[in-house]
Structures are given as structure tokens and as C-alpha cells.
Amino acid sequence: MLFSFPPNWPPRALAGLRVRLLNWFDKHQRDLPWRAATDGKRDPYRVWVSEVMLQQTTVAAVVPFFERFVAALPDVRALAAADEQRVLKLWEGLGYYRRARHLYAAARDLVRSHAGELPDDPAVWAALPGVGRYIMGAVLSQAFDRRLPIVEANSLRVLARLFAYRNDPRDGEGKAWVWSAAEAVLPAKRCGDFNQALMELGALVCKPAAPDCGNCPLAGHCEANRLGLQDQIPPKKKPLAITAVNEVGVVIRDGGTVLLCQRPADAGRWQNMWEVPHAPRADGEDVSAAARRVAQELTGLEVEPGTEVLTVKHGVTRYAIALVCVEAERVGGAFAPGAYAAAKWVTPAELAEYPVSAPQRKLMAALTDSNHQGRLF
């Protein structure tokens, strides 16, 4: 089936769709901290931070992080002036830390080249680190009412069902189609509200499973609803093949301190963040032998492994990782930079000062627990 835009609807029908959706949004939108407006205008900085945080993260998870972040860094100048470690620490727990690094780098660019202003200029935004079509459209439509579309998981689903688009709108030709659809349905005014309304409708009503079509303001316009195809559109993603990975992490202690290592700036993930040294262990490799090897290869230290602290299970893309963390006493050697950019000997009380990944944060919580401290120190 071929689809073209603008849709072959009478102008009155398209206008009716816009009015119905905006009226629904005015009554049912959630009270979210980044939607606050002053004199009818929204702060582009708050819109920008929220939209970056919301990528690949739920609204419920983002709210407390957003409030903490903007309380500490209330505008682009404060963000640009901050130390990157502070930015990463404020972001800790949200994951996908590249988003935070791009946000920080873009803030520095805006202060350096645009006097800290967030302008109503697509060309400026398109040149910023981490800003693609979605972020640019979200900020400029919501803060400046630019007629720019946005597409994310919720609005994609609404549009695909609205027009009964049966192919996958996430890739290739389907991706081009859904962006065309998002642009075609935009009104001349209240573009930012309309973009948000599409997302809100997908989040609250037009859900992936069991959409609440009886309470949908667009049910009378929706082709998937008319054809009974709501559960088939859009098609489900093919599940990824998951690979199991076993790792060992080494809590190297020296007296009352443990070794915390900083990942290099060019690491594949968690760049510049801190952790205890860890690496995969071979099938059948003894945990203690693996701990000695990992400590020597990654830090240059000789250690004598002790007991297991805990096992942390987590996922990264298509990998299911079981990280067995063992304590070990330093018996020789000195830290050698290479695998890690730097290292520090820190007390358990100081661990909270450093930005760490989610699995490492679980380990840090165990190390600060009095039961573990009594055994380790």
C-alpha cells in the first residue's frame, strides 16, 4: 500500500483532528515540571534538558532527575561552567551517559559561540553535539512554536495507527513515512503543544498493548481502529538474540581504602566514569584466578583474592552480564595507567562522590554497608 502526504482528507477533517487532539491535551496532559511556562512561554533550556533525558527513559523515571539537575544547574551558563564529573554525577542513574556528555558539550558551544543564548534558529541547533532532528524539533516547537515535527516511540505508534500504516515505521522507508506524517498533521499554531499531545496520547491512551480506543479523541479518525488492526500496527520489533557474559570485578583494598579507577575518555561506554576494575572471565576460569589476572592486566597490581562481595546482574544492549565482585588485598605492584586513565585509593565514605554506572553503584552500596565493611576493613 502506498501512502502520501498530506493525507487525502478534506481540510475540514484534518482541522477537526487537530482541534480534538489539542482540546484533549489541554484537559488531560500530565503536570510535568518541564512544562511550566512564564507569560505563556516555556524555557528552552528546561525543554532541552527534559527531552534529552526522556530519550530511551520513561517520564516517571526522569522527573526526579530533571528536578535535581535543573536545581543544581538552572541555565545553560551554569551547565557550561560545571565540571564534567559533576554533570555525570547529577546524571548518575539515568544511563546512556553519552546524552549527558553531548548536553554538556553543546552547552559549552552555546556559551562560547552564542553568548549563552538558546536561539530560535534551526541551523544553530543542528550543529550542536547530540542534537538531531528530534531534539531540534522538540526544543524549537515547544519553546518557540516553530512548525517542526518530532517522532518518538509514542507519536510513531499513534501516527502509524491513525493512518493504518502496515509496514515498520522505525526503519528505512517507514521512518521517512512517519516523519512526513508527523509534519503533515502539524497545525499552523500551537505546534509544540500538538507534538506533545501526540506523545501524550501514545503514553496514556494509544498504548502498545490494549489501547483504550473507547476514550481516544481520535478514534473517529483512526484507520487502524476502523479496520480492527490496533494490535497489529505497528508490527512488533524482532527480539534481539541475548548473549550471556560472565565478568569478574576486583575490589582491591589497601588498609582502609579501595582502588577506584577512571575509564578513559575514548572508552566504548561510561567514559570518564569510575569503577572497580572488571573484565570478562573465560569459560571455566576460576574466579580467584580471574581476579588476579584482571588486577594485573588492568592496574599492574598484584592481589590476593578473598571472598565474594556480591554478584551484579545487568544488561547492555544484547548482552546479559553477570558480574561477580570479589574482594582482594593488594600485595605488590603500583598502579599503571593504560586500561584506565587514572586511579585513586578512596575510603568507603568517599565512594559516593564519584560518578559510577548502575551496576557499579550497586557494588558501592554493598561496600558502604556495615556488614561488608566489617569484613573488608
C-alpha positions in Angstrom: 0.0 0.0 0.0 1.3 3.4 -0.9 1.0 6.4 1.4 1.4 10.0 0.5 1.1 13.3 2.4 -0.6 15.5 3.1 -3.3 12.8 3.7 -6.1 12.7 1.2 -8.6 14.1 3.7 -10.9 17.1 3.3 -9.2 20.1 5.0 -12.1 20.2 7.5 -11.3 16.6 8.7 -7.7 17.4 9.3 -8.6 20.6 11.1 -11.0 18.6 13.2 -8.3 16.1 14.2 -6.0 18.9 15.3 -8.7 20.6 17.4 -9.9 17.4 19.0 -6.3 16.4 20.0 -5.4 19.8 21.3 -8.6 20.0 23.3 -7.9 16.6 24.8 -4.3 17.6 25.6 -5.5 20.8 27.4 -7.7 18.7 29.7 -5.6 15.6 30.2 -1.9 16.5 30.0 0.2 15.4 32.9 1.6 18.1 35.2 5.3 17.8 34.4 8.0 20.1 35.8 9.4 21.0 32.3 6.0 22.1 31.0 5.9 25.1 33.3 5.5 28.4 31.4 6.1 32.1 32.3 3.8 34.5 30.5 2.8 31.7 28.2 6.4 31.0 27.2 8.4 27.9 28.1 12.1 28.0 29.0 14.1 26.4 26.1 16.8 25.2 28.4 14.3 23.2 30.5 12.7 21.8 27.4 16.1 20.8 26.0 17.3 19.1 29.2 14.0 17.2 29.6 13.9 16.0 26.1 17.5 14.7 26.3 16.7 12.9 29.5 13.5 11.4 28.1 15.3 9.7 25.2 15.2 6.0 26.0 13.9 6.7 29.5 10.3 6.9 31.0 8.7 10.0 32.2 8.3 8.7 35.7 12.0 7.9 35.9 13.1 11.3 34.5 11.1 13.6 36.8 13.3 13.4 40.0 16.5 13.5 37.9 15.3 16.5 36.0 14.3 18.4 39.2 17.7 17.6 40.8 19.6 18.6 37.6 18.0 22.0 37.0 18.1 22.8 40.7 21.9 22.4 40.5 22.4 23.7 37.0 19.5 26.1 36.4 20.6 27.5 33.0 22.9 26.9 30.1 25.7 29.0 31.5 25.7 27.1 34.8 25.8 23.8 32.9 28.7 25.0 30.7 30.7 26.2 33.7 30.3 23.0 35.6 32.9 20.3 35.8 32.1 17.2 33.7 32.4 15.0 36.7 29.7 17.0 38.4 27.4 16.7 35.4 27.9 12.9 35.2 27.2 12.6 38.9 24.0 14.5 38.5 23.1 12.2 35.6 24.0 9.1 37.6 21.3 6.5 37.4 19.7 7.7 34.2 22.0 5.6 32.0 23.1 6.3 28.4 25.7 8.8 29.7 26.6 9.9 26.2 23.5 12.0 26.3 24.9 13.9 29.3 28.3 14.4 27.6 26.6 15.8 24.5 24.4 18.1 26.5 27.4 19.4 28.4 29.5 19.9 25.2 26.5 21.6 23.4 26.1 24.0 26.4 29.8 24.9 26.2 29.3 25.6 22.5 26.3 27.8 23.1 28.1 29.8 25.7 31.3 30.1 23.6 29.6 30.9 20.2 26.2 32.4 21.1 26.7 34.2 24.5 24.8 31.5 26.3 21.6 32.1 24.3 19.4 29.3 23.1 18.2 30.8 19.8 15.2 30.2 17.6 17.5 29.0 14.8 17.4 25.5 13.4 20.9 26.0 11.9 22.4 26.6 15.3 20.8 23.6 16.9 21.6 21.3 14.0 25.3 22.0 14.6 25.3 21.2 18.3 26.7 17.8 19.6 24.0 15.3 20.2 21.2 17.3 18.5 19.4 15.5 15.8 16.1 16.1 14.1 14.1 15.0 17.2 15.8 17.3 19.7 15.8 20.2 17.4 12.1 19.8 16.6 11.2 19.3 20.3 13.0 22.4 21.5 12.1 24.8 18.7 8.5 23.7 18.5 7.8 23.7 22.3 9.8 26.9 23.2 9.3 28.9 20.0 6.3 27.4 18.3 8.3 26.5 15.2 6.4 24.3 12.8 8.8 21.4 13.1 7.7 17.8 13.7 9.0 15.3 16.2 8.9 11.5 16.2 9.5 9.2 19.1 8.1 5.8 20.2 4.7 7.1 21.3 3.9 9.5 18.5 5.2 7.0 16.0 2.7 4.5 17.2 -0.2 7.0 17.1 0.6 8.1 13.6 1.0 4.5 12.3 -2.4 3.5 13.7 -4.1 6.7 12.7 -3.3 6.1 9.0 -3.1 2.2 9.3 0.5 2.2 8.1 1.2 -1.6 8.0 5.0 -1.5 7.4 7.6 -0.9 10.1 7.7 2.9 10.7 11.0 2.6 12.6 13.3 1.8 9.7 14.1 2.8 6.1 11.1 3.8 4.0 8.8 3.6 7.1 11.0 6.0 9.0 10.7 8.6 6.2 7.0 8.0 6.0 6.4 8.6 9.7 8.3 11.9 9.7 6.3 13.0 6.7 3.1 12.1 8.5 4.2 14.0 11.7 4.9 17.1 9.6 1.7 16.9 7.6 -0.6 16.8 10.6 1.0 19.8 12.4 -1.2 22.8 12.7 0.0 26.3 11.9 0.0 27.3 15.5 0.5 25.5 18.9 2.9 23.2 17.1 4.8 22.4 20.3 1.5 21.5 22.1 0.4 19.4 19.2 3.7 17.5 19.2 3.4 16.9 22.9 -0.2 15.9 22.5 0.7 13.1 20.1 3.3 11.8 22.5 0.9 12.1 25.5 -1.9 10.3 23.6 0.5 7.4 22.9 1.7 7.3 26.5 -1.8 7.5 28.2 -4.3 6.1 25.6 -2.8 4.6 22.4 -0.6 2.2 24.3 1.4 -0.6 22.7 -0.9 -3.2 24.1 -4.6 -2.9 24.7 -5.0 0.7 23.5 -8.0 2.4 25.1 -9.8 3.3 21.8 -13.1 4.0 23.7 -11.5 7.0 25.3 -9.4 8.2 22.4 -10.2 11.6 21.0 -9.1 10.5 17.5 -11.0 7.2 17.4 -13.3 8.5 14.7 -10.3 9.5 12.5 -8.2 6.3 13.2 -8.0 3.8 10.3 -6.5 1.1 12.5 -9.4 1.4 14.8 -11.9 1.3 11.9 -10.1 -1.8 10.5 -9.6 -3.5 13.9 -5.8 -3.5 13.4 -4.7 -1.7 16.6 -2.9 -4.8 17.9 -1.0 -5.4 14.7 0.1 -1.8 14.0 3.0 -1.0 14.2 4.5 -4.5 13.8 6.4 -5.8 16.9 10.1 -5.5 16.9 12.1 -8.7 16.4 13.7 -9.7 19.7 17.4 -9.4 20.0 19.5 -12.6 20.5 20.9 -12.3 24.0 24.5 -13.4 24.8 25.5 -14.3 28.3 28.7 -12.8 29.6 30.5 -13.7 32.8 32.7 -11.0 34.3 34.8 -10.6 37.5 35.2 -7.3 39.4 38.0 -6.9 41.8 37.6 -4.7 45.0 41.3 -4.1 45.6 41.8 -2.9 49.2 44.8 -1.5 50.9 44.3 -0.8 54.5 41.1 1.2 54.9 40.9 2.2 51.2 39.8 0.6 47.9 41.1 1.3 44.4 38.7 3.2 42.2 39.7 3.5 38.5 38.6 6.1 35.9 37.6 4.8 32.5 39.3 6.6 29.6 37.6 9.3 27.5 37.6 7.0 24.5 36.0 4.0 26.3 33.1 2.4 24.5 30.7 3.3 27.3 30.8 5.0 30.7 33.6 7.3 29.5 35.4 9.2 32.3 33.3 7.4 35.0 34.7 5.5 37.9 34.7 1.8 38.8 36.5 -1.1 40.4 38.5 -3.0 37.7 36.5 -5.7 35.9 36.7 -7.8 32.8 35.2 -10.9 31.3 36.4 -14.3 32.5 36.9 -17.3 30.4 34.6 -20.3 30.5 35.7 -22.5 33.4 38.2 -19.9 34.7 38.4 -19.9 38.5 37.1 -16.7 40.0 40.2 -16.1 42.1 42.5 -16.8 39.2 40.4 -14.4 37.1 40.6 -11.7 39.8 44.4 -12.0 39.9 44.7 -11.8 36.1 42.3 -8.8 35.8 44.0 -6.9 38.6 47.4 -7.4 37.0 46.3 -6.7 33.4 44.2 -3.6 34.1 46.0 -2.0 37.0 49.5 -3.5 37.3 48.8 -4.6 40.9 49.4 -8.0 42.4 46.5 -9.1 44.7 45.4 -11.9 46.9 41.7 -12.6 46.3 39.4 -13.2 49.2 35.6 -13.8 49.4 32.8 -12.7 47.1 31.2 -9.4 47.9 28.1 -9.8 45.6 27.1 -10.7 42.1 25.5 -7.9 40.0 23.4 -8.9 37.0 22.7 -6.3 34.3 22.1 -5.9 30.6 23.9 -3.9 28.0 22.2 -3.9 24.5 22.3 -7.6 23.6 24.4 -8.8 26.5 23.2 -10.3 29.8 26.2 -9.8 32.2 26.8 -11.5 35.5 29.5 -9.5 37.3 31.0 -11.5 40.2 32.7 -9.0 42.6 35.4 -10.3 44.9 37.5 -8.5 47.5 41.3 -8.7 47.2 44.2 -7.5 49.2 47.0 -5.6 47.4 50.3 -7.5 47.9 52.5 -5.8 45.4 53.0 -3.6 42.4 51.9 0.0 41.6 49.0 1.3 39.5 50.0 1.6 35.9 47.8 3.8 33.6 46.7 2.1 30.4 43.4 0.3 30.5 42.3 3.1 32.9 43.1 6.8 32.7 43.7 7.2 36.4 43.0 5.6 39.8 42.5 6.7 43.4 42.6 5.0 46.8 39.4 6.1 48.5 37.6 5.2 51.7 34.1 3.7 51.5 32.6 7.0 52.7 34.2 8.8 49.7 32.7 6.4 47.1 29.5 8.4 46.8 31.4 11.4 45.5 32.3 9.7 42.2 30.0 9.2 39.2 29.6 5.5 38.5 27.5 3.2 36.3 24.3 1.5 37.6 26.0 -1.9 38.2 28.9 -0.2 39.9 26.5 1.8 42.1 25.1 -1.5 43.4 28.5 -2.6 44.3 29.3 0.8 46.0 26.1 0.4 48.1 27.4 -3.0 49.3 30.8 -1.6 50.1 29.3 1.1 52.3 27.1 -1.4 54.1 28.3 -2.0 57.7 28.2 -5.8 57.3 30.5 -5.7 54.3 32.7 -3.0 55.8 33.3 -5.2 58.9 34.6 -8.0 56.8 36.6 -6.0 54.3 38.2 -3.4 56.5 
